[in-house]
Amino acid sequence: MSSASPSPSASPSGKVITNPILRGFRPDPSIVRVNEDYYIATSTFEWFPGIEIHHSRDLVHWRLLTHALTSTSQLDLLGNSDSGGVWAPCLSYDDGTFYLLFSNDKSYHDSFAFQDAFHFLTTASDIMGPWSDPVMLNKTGFDPSLVHAPDGRKYVAQVQWDYRPADVRQRFAGIVLQQLDPELKRLVGPVMKIFEGTKLGITEGPHILFHSEYFYLVVAEGGTGWNHAVTVARARHLTGPYE
């Protein structure tokens, strides 16, 4: 398959950005800005060390800065299949702490009917580490993403997976939300369905941003082939309804 021509756009500094900004095997990018620095975390699947972190000051020039998961106590890849392992890391920052959520999928090729990955949280006061030994939050669905709400509370949004027979179900069953206790590093309270997805289907990779009185839910839909799309919905309240 031939690659598309690079598409130029403007950075905040006025310099021209030529896409892709990260070439090669750098899937599932998650970007965060801290002061004048931009950081992108990318998936590493079954490869070790885990989760590349890239750095830029202008969104134009990028370099591989470090890896977050550098020891077997942080990332156990024993038994992982091809295309399993670390999926869709979510890198964020709040009040002096970097947060990194990621999935470690060990069932990708065992049976696609059962698609529940191990979800972990690791933190660091410095992007260079050391990153804490990850704490497992749950094992349901995949693509966990951390939400820093304006009221100071934190939540995890993720894909819900439906196990029912294929003729009565949509495997990608929407996006759910649950509160995170950052001190205990565990999920608390009820699990809330906040988005069913659109007719494109295969709703995954949720990220929620807050801006100017609205919560914006950004998801991938349509699969990873030619029908791949990005869908954005918004709501006045974190739990919806999203439009």
Sequence and secondary structure as in RCSB ss.txt:
>XXXX:A:sequence
MSSASPSPSASPSGKVITNPILRGFRPDPSIVRVNEDYYIATSTFEWFPGIEIHHSRDLVHWRLLTHALTSTSQL
DLLGNSDSGGVWAPCLSYDDGTFYLLFSNDKSYHDSFAFQDAFHFLTTASDIMGPWSDPVMLNKTGFDPSLVHAP
DGRKYVAQVQWDYRPADVRQRFAGIVLQQLDPELKRLVGPVMKIFEGTKLGITEGPHILFHSEYFYLVVAEGGTG
WNHAVTVARARHLTGPYE
>XXXX:A:secstr
       EEE TTS EEES SS SS  S EEEEETTEEEEEE  BT SSEEEEEEESSSSS EEEEEEE STTT 
  TT  TT EEEEEEEEEETTEEEEEEEEES TTT TT    EEEEEEESSTTS     EEEE SSEEEEEEE T
TS EEEEEEEE  S GGG  SEEEEEEEEEETTTTEEEEEEEEEE   TT   EEEEEEEETTEEEEEEEES SS
TT EEEEEEESSTT    
